[in-house]
Amino acid sequence: MNANHQTKFRPMPVRQHDMAVKLNTRTSAAGRAVPCLPSFDSEHVLIRHGGAHGVTRPTCPHVAQNRRSDRAFTLTELLVVLTTLGILAVVLLPALAGNQQPGASKVFQCLNNMRQLGLACSLYANDNRDKLVTNSDRNNNPAASSNWIDPAIGGSVPVLDWSTNPSNTNTLYLTIDALILGQRATALIGSYAAKSVTIFVCPADNYLSKAQQGFWSRALSHRIRSCAMNGAMGDGSKWFGFRADGTPNGGHSGRWTTFYGAKKLTDIHKPAPSDCFLILDENPNSNDDATFFTCPADADGTGTSFTELPGSMHNGAAGMVFADGHSAMHIWNGRTTTQPINTSSSTYLQGVSVSGDAASQNDLTWLAQHTPAN
């Protein structure tokens, strides 16, 4: 080439789609450079100013693999994750709690049983113009053949004791709705509880007398129920209140003249439904019929005795459901309230004095303050 001849190179104008392509190489095992497929290098991409958008740099596949994605969770994805974690917590928490604390899973199950009982009573009220389910005690003449559970069959009301009587084992008393001996016997919440009989038993209740254990050859671990309904809830005959016809019953005297019966949900106003217990676990030594009485006059703290003892099978606590449907575990503090269960006793633990036991008197006061009053 003539040295005097100079070729002038003019830079080519850069168009919007012009870009430089760089050939990649890699080193082989023999130390030679081996060409690879071309890739777009962001440093060699030339793009004309894009007007109002300024200079833009498109992302190529090669660069995208080496650059961290800064894409965030969408709201939907976040909700899915949170929902999944919530479901896992609900499913696994009882099992994990049971592994750590043997009594925790029983508490969870007891509260669930109580919620189901409360729901059954609520459904009954919804279907019966706000009327609470009938709740008669055994002191009824004639005996009530229609009751929330344990209706009279053949004129006899089933009660619990430590004998081998079928009333301790026959779960039909909890769900029955049939014609027997010419008279219909109906457990009113049986169908509302989906005929489930396990919800009537506290999971911590494994009490049987020696006679019962021998007679049933260990086929059963408990009697048919642990619970009882607040005697101030529902219509029916109440020994400390009124007969079914509205006349005062035999126990309606002295402090019991303050007895108040809530026949409808709207009758519960003092205290509010959220503070009135509907059903609770009863002490097995006190548990006879399916009704639990507390004198409302004892709410002032001057009560002297429990009519019946509440349950304390969860290390001194009892499961219960309130009239608004929520369940809770209440801890008792008195030694009288939490006394040991005696399955060899032939008498019921009722009319229990709290003399000399201030903590038990406080427990009694709490019960009275959480029962309906006028």
C-alpha positions as CSV (number, residue, x, y, z in Angstrom):
1,M,0.0,0.0,0.0
2,N,1.3,3.5,-0.8
3,A,2.5,5.1,2.3
4,N,1.3,8.4,1.0
5,H,-2.1,7.0,0.4
6,Q,-4.1,7.3,3.5
7,T,-7.5,5.8,3.9
8,K,-9.8,7.8,5.9
9,F,-12.2,5.9,8.2
10,R,-15.3,7.7,9.2
11,P,-17.2,6.5,12.2
12,M,-20.5,5.0,11.2
13,P,-23.5,6.5,12.8
14,V,-25.0,4.4,15.5
15,R,-28.5,3.4,14.8
16,Q,-31.0,2.3,17.5
17,H,-30.5,-1.4,16.8
18,D,-26.7,-1.4,16.2
19,M,-24.8,-3.4,18.8
20,A,-21.4,-5.0,19.1
21,V,-21.3,-8.8,19.5
22,K,-18.3,-10.2,21.4
23,L,-17.1,-13.7,20.7
24,N,-16.6,-15.6,23.9
25,T,-13.8,-18.1,24.2
26,R,-12.9,-20.8,26.7
27,T,-9.7,-22.6,27.3
28,S,-9.6,-26.3,26.5
29,A,-7.7,-29.0,28.4
30,A,-4.9,-28.5,25.9
31,G,-4.6,-24.9,26.6
32,R,-6.0,-23.7,23.4
33,A,-8.7,-21.0,23.1
34,V,-11.9,-22.5,21.8
35,P,-14.6,-20.2,20.4
36,C,-18.0,-20.3,22.1
37,L,-21.4,-19.1,21.0
38,P,-21.5,-15.3,20.9
39,S,-23.3,-13.6,23.7
40,F,-24.4,-10.1,24.3
41,D,-22.3,-8.1,26.7
42,S,-24.1,-5.2,28.4
43,E,-20.9,-3.2,28.2
44,H,-20.9,-3.5,24.4
45,V,-24.5,-2.7,23.8
46,L,-24.8,0.7,22.2
47,I,-28.2,2.3,22.0
48,R,-29.2,5.7,20.9
49,H,-30.8,8.1,23.4
50,G,-34.5,7.1,23.7
51,G,-36.0,10.6,24.0
52,A,-37.8,11.0,27.2
53,H,-36.8,7.6,28.3
54,G,-33.1,8.4,28.3
55,V,-30.4,5.8,27.8
56,T,-31.7,2.3,28.2
57,R,-29.7,-0.9,28.6
58,P,-31.6,-4.1,27.6
59,T,-30.9,-7.2,29.6
60,C,-29.6,-10.2,27.6
61,P,-29.8,-13.9,28.6
62,H,-26.1,-14.1,29.4
63,V,-26.3,-11.3,31.9
64,A,-29.6,-12.3,33.4
65,Q,-27.9,-15.5,34.6
66,N,-25.3,-13.7,36.5
67,R,-27.4,-10.9,37.9
68,R,-29.5,-11.3,41.1
69,S,-33.2,-11.0,40.5
70,D,-34.8,-8.2,42.4
71,R,-38.4,-9.3,41.9
72,A,-40.4,-9.1,45.1
73,F,-43.3,-11.3,46.4
74,T,-46.6,-10.4,45.1
75,L,-49.4,-9.9,47.6
76,T,-51.1,-13.1,46.5
77,E,-47.9,-15.1,47.0
78,L,-47.4,-13.7,50.4
79,L,-51.0,-14.6,51.4
80,V,-50.5,-18.1,50.2
81,V,-47.3,-18.5,52.3
82,L,-49.0,-17.1,55.4
83,T,-52.0,-19.3,54.9
84,T,-49.9,-22.4,54.5
85,L,-47.9,-21.6,57.7
86,G,-51.2,-21.0,59.6
87,I,-52.6,-24.4,58.5
88,L,-49.3,-26.1,59.5
89,A,-49.5,-24.5,62.9
90,V,-53.0,-25.6,63.5
91,V,-52.2,-29.2,62.5
92,L,-48.9,-29.6,64.2
93,L,-49.3,-27.5,67.4
94,P,-51.3,-30.0,69.3
95,A,-48.9,-32.8,68.5
96,L,-45.9,-30.7,69.3
97,A,-47.4,-29.5,72.5
98,G,-48.3,-33.1,73.4
99,N,-44.7,-34.1,73.0
100,Q,-43.5,-31.4,75.3
101,Q,-46.2,-31.4,77.9
102,P,-48.3,-34.6,78.2
103,G,-51.3,-32.7,79.5
104,A,-51.4,-30.0,76.8
105,S,-53.0,-32.1,74.1
106,K,-55.7,-33.1,76.6
107,V,-56.4,-29.5,77.3
108,F,-56.7,-28.7,73.6
109,Q,-59.1,-31.7,73.1
110,C,-61.2,-30.7,76.2
111,L,-61.6,-27.2,74.9
112,N,-62.6,-28.5,71.5
113,N,-65.2,-30.8,73.1
114,M,-66.6,-27.8,75.0
115,R,-66.8,-25.7,71.9
116,Q,-68.8,-28.4,70.1
117,L,-71.2,-28.7,73.0
118,G,-71.7,-25.0,73.0
119,L,-72.3,-25.0,69.3
120,A,-74.9,-27.8,69.6
121,C,-76.8,-25.7,72.2
122,S,-76.6,-22.6,70.0
123,L,-77.9,-24.4,67.0
124,Y,-80.8,-25.8,69.1
125,A,-81.6,-22.2,70.2
126,N,-81.5,-20.9,66.6
127,D,-84.0,-23.6,65.6
128,N,-86.3,-22.9,68.5
129,R,-86.8,-19.2,68.6
130,D,-83.9,-18.4,71.0
131,K,-85.1,-21.0,73.5
132,L,-82.4,-22.7,75.5
133,V,-82.4,-26.5,75.6
134,T,-84.5,-28.1,78.4
135,N,-82.3,-28.8,81.5
136,S,-84.2,-30.7,84.2
137,D,-82.5,-32.3,87.2
138,R,-83.5,-35.7,88.6
139,N,-85.8,-34.2,91.2
140,N,-88.8,-34.0,88.8
141,N,-92.1,-35.6,89.2
142,P,-93.0,-36.9,86.7
143,A,-89.4,-37.4,85.4
144,A,-88.6,-35.4,82.2
145,S,-88.6,-37.7,79.2
146,S,-87.2,-34.9,77.1
147,N,-84.0,-33.3,78.3
148,W,-80.7,-31.9,76.9
149,I,-79.2,-35.3,77.6
150,D,-80.1,-38.2,80.0
151,P,-83.9,-38.1,79.5
152,A,-86.0,-40.3,81.7
153,I,-86.6,-43.8,80.3
154,G,-89.5,-45.7,81.8
155,G,-89.9,-43.0,84.4
156,S,-86.3,-43.3,85.6
157,V,-83.7,-40.6,85.2
158,P,-80.2,-42.0,84.6
159,V,-77.6,-40.9,87.1
160,L,-73.9,-41.6,87.4
161,D,-72.3,-43.5,90.3
162,W,-69.5,-46.0,90.9
163,S,-71.7,-49.1,90.4
164,T,-72.0,-51.3,87.4
165,N,-75.4,-49.8,86.5
166,P,-75.9,-49.4,82.7
167,S,-76.5,-45.6,83.2
168,N,-72.7,-45.3,83.6
169,T,-71.9,-47.0,80.2
170,N,-74.9,-46.7,77.9
171,T,-74.1,-43.8,75.6
172,L,-77.6,-44.0,74.1
173,Y,-78.7,-41.7,76.9
174,L,-76.7,-38.9,75.2
175,T,-78.3,-39.1,71.8
176,I,-81.5,-41.1,72.1
177,D,-84.7,-40.1,70.3
178,A,-86.9,-43.1,70.3
179,L,-90.2,-44.6,71.5
180,I,-89.5,-46.8,74.6
181,L,-92.1,-48.5,76.7
182,G,-94.8,-46.5,75.0
183,Q,-93.1,-43.1,75.7
184,R,-90.7,-41.1,73.6
185,A,-87.4,-40.4,75.2
186,T,-85.3,-37.6,73.6
187,A,-81.8,-36.2,74.2
188,L,-82.5,-32.8,72.6
189,I,-79.0,-31.9,71.5
190,G,-78.1,-35.4,70.2
191,S,-78.8,-34.6,66.6
192,Y,-77.1,-31.1,66.9
193,A,-74.0,-32.8,68.2
194,A,-74.0,-35.1,65.2
195,K,-74.6,-38.1,67.5
196,S,-71.0,-37.7,68.8
197,V,-70.7,-39.2,72.2
198,T,-67.0,-38.5,72.8
199,I,-67.5,-34.8,73.2
200,F,-69.3,-35.4,76.5
201,V,-66.2,-36.9,78.2
202,C,-63.2,-34.9,79.4
203,P,-60.0,-36.5,77.9
204,A,-58.5,-36.3,81.4
205,D,-61.4,-38.3,82.9
206,N,-60.2,-41.9,83.2
207,Y,-61.9,-42.7,86.5
208,L,-63.6,-46.0,87.2
209,S,-64.2,-47.8,90.4
210,K,-62.7,-51.3,91.0
211,A,-66.1,-52.8,90.6
212,Q,-66.5,-51.1,87.2
213,Q,-63.0,-52.0,86.0
214,G,-63.6,-55.7,86.9
215,F,-67.1,-55.8,85.4
216,W,-66.2,-54.3,82.1
217,S,-62.9,-56.1,81.9
218,R,-61.1,-52.9,81.0
219,A,-63.1,-52.5,77.9
220,L,-63.9,-49.0,79.0
221,S,-61.7,-46.3,80.7
222,H,-64.4,-43.9,81.8
223,R,-68.1,-43.3,82.3
224,I,-70.3,-41.9,79.6
225,R,-69.9,-38.2,80.5
226,S,-67.9,-35.8,82.6
227,C,-70.0,-32.7,82.0
228,A,-73.1,-31.1,83.4
229,M,-75.1,-28.0,82.4
230,N,-75.5,-24.9,84.6
231,G,-78.7,-25.4,86.5
232,A,-79.7,-21.7,85.8
233,M,-79.8,-22.4,82.1
234,G,-82.8,-23.7,80.2
235,D,-86.4,-24.5,81.3
236,G,-87.4,-27.7,83.1
237,S,-87.7,-28.6,86.7
238,K,-85.0,-27.3,89.1
239,W,-84.8,-28.5,92.7
240,F,-83.4,-25.2,93.9
241,G,-85.7,-23.2,91.6
242,F,-89.1,-24.0,90.2
243,R,-91.0,-27.0,88.9
244,A,-91.9,-27.3,85.3
245,D,-95.3,-25.8,86.1
246,G,-93.7,-22.7,87.6
247,T,-94.3,-23.4,91.3
248,P,-91.4,-23.3,93.8
249,N,-89.6,-26.6,94.2
250,G,-88.4,-28.3,97.4
251,G,-85.0,-26.6,97.6
252,H,-86.2,-23.1,96.8
253,S,-85.7,-21.5,100.2
254,G,-83.2,-19.4,102.1
255,R,-80.4,-18.1,99.9
256,W,-81.8,-20.1,97.0
257,T,-84.8,-17.7,96.7
258,T,-82.4,-15.6,94.6
259,F,-82.4,-18.4,92.0
260,Y,-82.9,-17.1,88.5
261,G,-83.5,-19.3,85.4
262,A,-82.6,-18.2,81.9
263,K,-85.0,-19.9,79.5
264,K,-83.8,-18.0,76.4
265,L,-80.5,-16.6,75.4
266,T,-81.9,-13.1,75.7
267,D,-82.7,-13.8,79.3
268,I,-79.0,-13.8,80.1
269,H,-78.1,-10.3,80.9
270,K,-76.4,-10.3,84.3
271,P,-73.6,-11.1,83.7
272,A,-73.4,-11.0,79.9
273,P,-73.4,-14.3,78.0
274,S,-69.7,-14.2,77.5
275,D,-69.3,-14.4,81.3
276,C,-71.9,-17.0,82.1
277,F,-70.8,-20.6,81.9
278,L,-73.2,-22.9,80.1
279,I,-71.6,-26.4,80.5
280,L,-68.6,-27.4,82.6
281,D,-66.8,-30.5,83.7
282,E,-68.0,-31.7,87.1
283,N,-66.1,-33.5,89.8
284,P,-66.7,-37.2,89.3
285,N,-67.6,-37.6,93.0
286,S,-70.3,-34.9,92.7
287,N,-71.6,-35.9,89.3
288,D,-75.1,-37.5,89.5
289,D,-77.5,-36.0,87.0
290,A,-76.6,-33.7,84.1
291,T,-77.4,-30.5,86.0
292,F,-74.8,-28.4,88.0
293,F,-76.1,-25.9,90.6
294,T,-74.5,-22.8,92.0
295,C,-76.3,-20.4,94.3
296,P,-76.3,-16.9,92.8
297,A,-76.4,-15.4,96.2
298,D,-72.8,-16.6,96.8
299,A,-71.6,-14.0,94.3
300,D,-71.1,-11.6,97.1
301,G,-68.3,-13.7,98.6
302,T,-70.2,-14.9,101.7
303,G,-71.0,-18.4,100.4
304,T,-70.2,-21.2,102.8
305,S,-70.5,-24.4,100.7
306,F,-70.4,-25.8,97.2
307,T,-73.7,-27.3,96.2
308,E,-71.6,-29.5,93.8
309,L,-67.9,-29.4,93.1
310,P,-66.6,-28.4,89.6
311,G,-64.1,-30.7,87.9
312,S,-60.4,-30.2,88.4
313,M,-59.0,-33.0,86.3
314,H,-56.6,-30.8,84.3
315,N,-54.1,-30.3,87.2
316,G,-56.6,-28.3,89.2
317,A,-58.5,-26.8,86.2
318,A,-61.8,-27.4,84.6
319,G,-62.9,-27.0,81.0
320,M,-66.1,-25.1,80.3
321,V,-68.0,-23.4,77.6
322,F,-69.8,-20.0,78.0
323,A,-73.2,-18.9,76.7
324,D,-71.6,-17.0,73.8
325,G,-69.9,-20.1,72.6
326,H,-66.3,-19.6,73.6
327,S,-64.6,-22.3,75.7
328,A,-62.0,-21.8,78.4
329,M,-59.9,-23.6,81.0
330,H,-60.4,-22.2,84.5
331,I,-57.9,-22.9,87.2
332,W,-59.1,-23.4,90.8
333,N,-57.0,-22.5,93.8
334,G,-58.6,-24.0,96.8
335,R,-57.7,-27.4,98.3
336,T,-61.3,-28.2,98.8
337,T,-62.1,-27.5,95.2
338,T,-59.3,-29.6,93.9
339,Q,-59.5,-32.5,96.3
340,P,-58.5,-36.0,95.0
341,I,-61.1,-38.2,93.3
342,N,-62.3,-41.2,95.4
343,T,-63.8,-43.9,93.2
344,S,-64.7,-46.1,96.2
345,S,-67.1,-43.6,97.7
346,S,-70.7,-44.6,98.0
347,T,-72.0,-41.1,98.5
348,Y,-72.0,-38.0,96.4
349,L,-69.7,-35.1,97.2
350,Q,-72.3,-32.4,97.6
351,G,-72.9,-29.6,100.1
352,V,-69.2,-29.2,100.5
353,S,-68.1,-26.7,103.2
354,V,-65.4,-24.2,102.4
355,S,-64.9,-23.3,106.1
356,G,-61.2,-22.4,106.8
357,D,-60.4,-22.5,103.1
358,A,-60.4,-18.9,101.8
359,A,-59.1,-20.0,98.4
360,S,-62.0,-22.4,97.9
361,Q,-64.4,-19.7,99.0
362,N,-63.0,-17.5,96.2
363,D,-63.6,-20.4,93.8
364,L,-67.2,-20.6,94.9
365,T,-67.6,-16.9,94.5
366,W,-66.2,-17.1,91.0
367,L,-68.7,-19.8,90.0
368,A,-71.6,-17.7,91.4
369,Q,-70.4,-14.6,89.7
370,H,-70.5,-16.5,86.4
371,T,-74.0,-17.9,86.6
372,P,-77.1,-16.0,85.5
373,A,-78.7,-13.6,88.0
374,N,-81.8,-11.4,87.8
